[in-house]
Amino acid sequence: MPIATVNPANGETLKTFDELTPEELERRLSNAEAAFRRHRTTSFTVRSRLLTRAADLLEADQDDIARTMTTEMGKPLAAARAEAAKCVKAMRWYAGNAEALLADERPPEAEVKDAGATLARVHYRPLGVILAVMPWNFPLWQVVRFAAPALMAGNVGLLKHASNVPQTALYLEDLFRRAGYPEGCFQTLLIASRAVEGVLRDPRVAAATLTGSEPAGRSVAAVAGDEVKKTVLELGGSDPYVVMPSADLERAARTAVTARVQNNGQSCIAAKRFIVHTDVYDAFSERFTALMAALTVGDPMAATTDVGPLATRQGRADLEELVDDAVDQGATALCGGRRPAEPAELTRGWYYEPTVLAGITAAMRIHREEAFGPVATLYRVRDLDEAVAVANDSPFGLSSNVWTRDVEEQRRFVRDVEAGGVFFNGMTASHPALPFGGVKRSGYGRELSGHGIREFCNVTTVWHGAEPDS
């Protein structure tokens, strides 16, 4: 994929960018190493001031950067503005909380004595230069949720962003520069995917974080493992959305639509598999399908648009393959299931109708693969046991949504659902104070909260022995 801004609403290439030359890449790696030596010794007060300044600048830039994101990857403009605001919130949260999150930990005095020490503590130190390989679907948020804690911990960042969001990537470097961060603290690398291995193997790079596809995660993890470097991976998701008889069906159906089509359906934590108890299946299915069919597909810059285009032509083709395979094997499209045939302006972009598929079986690809677009699959289950079994019948385990007011059912889902999160009577969302990440093929490690900021720290044991008698 060339490094270029291609408007998915009409397929027009707006701007292309050259890859960094080997000499330019070397200079940036050298700058990052030098910046880390300085940044690691700065106080939390200095780091907080810098990150707060970056948050203030981003807040002022909110409308402009929102339009850039919408132009590059097609999310509705209102969603892009909300993404920028969420980044501001996370930056301010880490600016205000990082020092406490990374404060020294002191074991109980009895344990210190048992360890033969007069004093012992756990100290958190930054690792160094962190390579971030980031996706296009939340081109600002995915980066900030790495960069804010990493910079507050004293690390520095190198960003290899998706090739179809280069202007957003360059904006991020400029944002941190304008905030006053010294040269090299945060740099964007305009490089192709094939160049990532060389950067990761460079001895000046200490660790890596990747949000993206399972194949991309495997590739980065393999290289990092060979180099014995730490990684955090947030990969795909096919999150279950379970509806039990005690649920508020109207709220569950309305929230289900938002949970499925957020970001035009291109979200790892979007609900994708709707698992509904047979007692309420028909009522939920009817309401959910009607709401999905009523969504407005159109220009992402328009205030009336609910669902914009998919970000890439290939992404739409991949989604079509999954839907066609399911229908060919007996699934029923209750709504959607195709590209819009009109109006004419939609046929020029990479649009796909909001779709609900029923009658899913294990033989269909969409049962096992992630549908990255506005396509929902419906499952009818007999009881709680079957709901848990279907929820877990996936290679992914990012998050989950469960609608029930029964306390015992809630306890069962917390105990048995294989996922990094369980959200009751609402939809999955990330927040800076809560850890975020998954299990199984959704990756490992955590972002956000105290867990996230400590991922790229050297957890150092400090032990003081008794002074000898004089």
N, C-alpha and C positions, 0 to 999 in steps of 0.2 A: 504494500500500500504506500503510495507516495505521501510525503508530508504536505498536506494541503487542506484548506478549508473548502469543503464541497457542501453547498446548501442542500440538505435532504428534502426540503420542500419542493425543489424544482430540478435537482441534479446539476445545478450550475457550479462550476469550479470558480471560486472567487479569488483565491490566492494560493500560491505554492511557495514552498520554502526549501532551501538547500540544506542537506545534512551537514553537520559539523565535519570539518576536515580532521584527519588524525592529529594535526598540530593544534587545532582549536580544542579538541577533546582533551588532549594532554594538558593544555593550559588550564582547563577547567578542573581537571582532577588535581593538579598541583595547587590551584587556588583553594579547593575544598580542603585539602590536607592542611594548608597553612591557616585557613580560617578556623579549623577545629582546634588547633593548638592555642589559638587566642580565645575562642568562644567558650571552650570548656572551663576556663578559669573565671569567667564573668559571674557576677552575683545574680541571684534570683531577682533582685530589684532591677538590675539592668535588663535582664531578659524579659521581665514582665513589662517594663516600659516599652521595649521594642515591639513586643507582640501586641500590646494595647494600641500602639500607634498604627500597626498594620491593620488591626480591626477597625479603627476609626477611618482609615483610608478606604478600606473595602466597603464600609457602610456608605461612604460618600460616593463610591463608584458603582453602587448596587445596580442602578438602571442600565448603565453602559455595559457592565460585564454580563448582565442578564441577557441583553440583546446579542452579545457575542456568543454566549453559550447556545442560545436558541438558534442562531444562524449556523453554528457549527454542527450541532447534533440534534436539533429539532424539538427539544422539549418545549411545552407551552411557556410563553413568556412569564406568566404568573408563577409557574413552578420554578423557573430560573431565578426570579427575584427571591422567592422563598429559600432557594438553595444558598444564595449569597447571604441572606440574613442568618441562616443556620450556621454558616461559617463564622460570621461575626460573633455569634453567641458562643461557639466553641473556643474561639481564640480568647475571648474575654474570660471564659471559664478556666482555661488552663493558665492564663496570665495570673489569675487570682488564687489558684489552688495548687499549682505545681510544687511550690516550696513545701507545703504541708504533705503532699503526696510522696515526696522524695525525702522527707525528714528521716534522720537516723532512727533505726529501731533498736531498742535496748531490751534484751531478754531479762526475765525475772532474776533478781539478785542470787537466789538459790541456784539457778542454773549456771550463772556466771561462775560462782564458786565451784560448782561441780565440774566445770570445764577447766578448773585450775587457773582462773584468771581473776585479777582484781577489777577489771573492767572489760566489757565486750559490747560490741554493737554491730549492726548491719548498716553499711553505708552504700549509697547508690551513686555510681559514677557513669558518665556518658561513654558510649562505645566508640564513637568516631563518625566517620562519613557513612551515611545511610543512603543506599540507592532505593528509590521508590519507583516502581513500575506500575503505572496507573491507567485506568480505563476511561472511556469517553462518556459513560452514561451519567455520571455525576462529576463533571470535569473539574469543578471547584471543590466540592465537599470531600471527595475521596482524597484529594491532596491535602487539604487543610487538616483533616482528622489525623493524618500522619504528621504533617509539618508542625502543627502547634505543639503537641507534646514532645516531639523530637527536639525542636529548638529550645523549648523550655528546660529540657533535661541537659542541654549543653552539647547536643549533637549538631551536625550540619547535614544538609540534604542535597541530593542530586535527583532531579526529577526526569524520568523518561516517560513522557506522557503518550497517550494514544496518538497515532499519526493524523487522525482526522480532527483533532482539537488543538492545533498548534498555537492559535492566537490566545486561547485561554491559558495554555502552558506558559507562553511568554509573558502574559499579564501577571501570572503568579510570581515569576522571578522579579519583575519590575515592582510589584507590590512590596515585596520584602526589602528590596533596595531602597525604595522611597521611604519606607518606615525607618531606615537608618541602620539596617543590618550591614555589617562590614562585607566587603567583597568576598565571595566564596561561601557565605553561610547558606545560601539557598540558590541553586542554579538549575536552569532548565537545559536539558541535553536534547537537541534536535537530532536524534539518531534513529536509525531503523532498528527493528527488532533483532536483526542478526548481529547488531553491535552490542547487545546487552551482555552477552556472555563475557566479552572482553573486559567490559567495565566491572562486572561482578568479580572477575578473577583478579583484577588489579589489587595489589596488596594494600593500597591506600583506602580501599572500600572495606568497611568493617562488617556490614550486614545489609540485608535487603528486605523490603516489604513489597508485596504484590497484591493487587486486587484485580481480578480478571477471570479468564476462562481456566478450566481445569488443565488443558494442555499447556497453557502458558505457565501455570503454577508448577506443573511437573518439571518443565524445562528449567525454570529458575531454581527450584528446590534441588534438582540434580546437580547443577553447577555449584550451588552454595554448599551442598553436602560434600562434594568433591574438594572444595576449598575449606571445609570446616568453618563455615560462616552461618550465623543465625539468620533465619527467615521467619517472617510472619506472612501467612497466606490467607486471603479472603477470596474464595473462589465462587463457583456457581451455587445456585439454590433452586429448589423446587418446593417451596414452602407449602405445607398443608394448612388448610383453613377449615377447621372442623366445626360443624353446627349440630348441637345436640337439642333434644326436645325442650329443654328449659330456656333456650335462648330467646331473646327479643328478636323475632324474625325480621321485623321491619328494619331495625338498626343493623342487624347482621347482614341483610341483603345490601343496604346502602353502603355500609362500610366495605363490604366485599368488592363492590365496583371500584371504589377508590384504591383498595389494596391491590387489585389486579391491574388497573390501567395507570397507576402512578408512573410518571416518567415515560408515558406511552407504552407502558408494560415492560419497559427495559430496566428492571431493577432486580438485583439478586435476592432482595428480601420481599419482593412482591409476592403476595399469595398467588399460587398457581394451580394447586389441586384442591378442589372444594369437595370436602368429604362430609356428607349430610346424612343424618339419621333418617331412616325410612319413614318415621312418623311425621317428619316435617319436610321431607324431600320435595314433594310436589309443590307445596306452598312456597318454599324457598326458591326452587328452580324457576317457577313462574315469575316471581318478583325480580329475581336477579337477572334473568334473561331479558325481561322488559326494560330494566334500567340500563343494561349493557347496550341493547339495541337503540336506546334513545340518545346515546352519547353523540356529540357533534365532532366529526372528524374534519380537520381543516387546517388552515394556515396557523402555525404555532404562534405567530405574532398577534393573532386576533384574540380579543378578550373573550369571545364566545366559544372558542375552541376548547374541547375537552381532551382530545387525542390528536397529536400531531403525527408527522411521519416517523418511520423507523430511521435510525441514524445512518444506516448504510444499505446500499442495494443488496449486498450479500446477506445482511441480516434478515431482510424481508424474504429473500429466496430460501434461507434456512427455515424460517417460520412456516412458509408455504409448504415446504417438504413435510414437516411434521404434521400439519393439518391434513394435507392430502393423503398421507400414509394412514392416518387414523380413520378418515372417511372411507378410504378404499377397503379398510378392514372392518367396517360396520359401524363406526361412530356416527352420531347424528349431530349436524351443526344446527343448534337451536336458533342461532342468529349469526350473521357474518359468515366467515369462512372464505373470504376472497378479497381481492383488491377492489377499491371503489371504482365503479365504471363511469361515474360522473360526480361532480362537474369536471370539466376538462382540465382545470388546473390541478386537481388531485391526481390525475393520471400521469402527470409529469414528475411527481415526487414519489417517495418510497412509502406510500401509505398502505395500511391494512385495516380492514374493518374489525371493530371489537367483536370477538367471537366466543361463543359458549359451545363446548362439545360435550355430549352425553354419550353413555354407553362405552366408556373407555375400558379396554382390557389390557392385561399384562403383555400381550403380544405386540401392542402398538408402541412405536418409538416414543411417542409423547408421554407415555407412562414412565419411562426411565430417563428421558432427556429433558433438559431445561428449555421451556418455550419462552424465548426472549422477545416478547411482544404482547399485544393485547388479546391473548387467547387463554381462556379458562377451561379447565376440565372438571366435569362433575362426576362424583362417585356416590352411589347409594349404599349405605351400610346398615346392618341389622341392629347392632348394639355397640356398646363401648369397646369391647374387645376388638371387634372388626375395625372400628374407627382408628384405634391405636395401631393395629396391624397395617392398615392401608397407609396411614401417616408415615410409618417407618419403612414402608416398602419403596425406598428410594435410595440411590447412592449418595444423595445430598443430605445435609443436616444443618442448615444455616439457622433458620428460626421457624416458629410455628404460631398459628393463631387458633384459639379455641374459644367457642361461644357456648358457655354453660354457666348456670347459676348454682349448680349442684356442687357443694364443697368437696364431697367425696370424689366426684369426677375430676375436679380440679387437681386434687392430690394425686390421683392416678396419672393424669397427663404429665404433671411435673416429674413424677417418678419414672415414667415409661417412654415418653416421647424422646426420640433421638434427635436433639437439636440444641443449638447454642442459646436459644431463648424460647420462652413460652409466654405468649401475650394473651391474656383472657379478656374477652368481651371488648375487643379493640383490635387494631392492626399493628403489626410490627413497625417500630420506628426506632431510629438511633438517637441517642442523647449523650452529650459529653460526659455525664456523670455515671453512665451505665456501660459495662463492658460489652463489646460487640465482636462476634466471631462465631464460627461453627465447628462441626465435627464431621467425621466421615470425609467425603470428597469435597466438602465445602471449605476445607482447609484447617488451619491450626493457628494457635496464638490468638491474642485479643487486641483490639483497638479500643480507644477511648477509656475513660475513667482512670483510676490508679493503675489498673492492670495494663492498660495501653501504654502509659508513659514509662512503666518499668520494663517493658519488653526489650527496649534497646538501651538498657543500663547494665553495667557490670555490678552485680550484687556482691559486694565486698564484705567479707568477715574481718572485723578488726578486733584483735585480742591483745590484752595487756597482761603480762605476767607480773608477779610480785617483785618488788625491788629487793635486791640482796641486802642483808643486814650490813650496816657499816661497822 
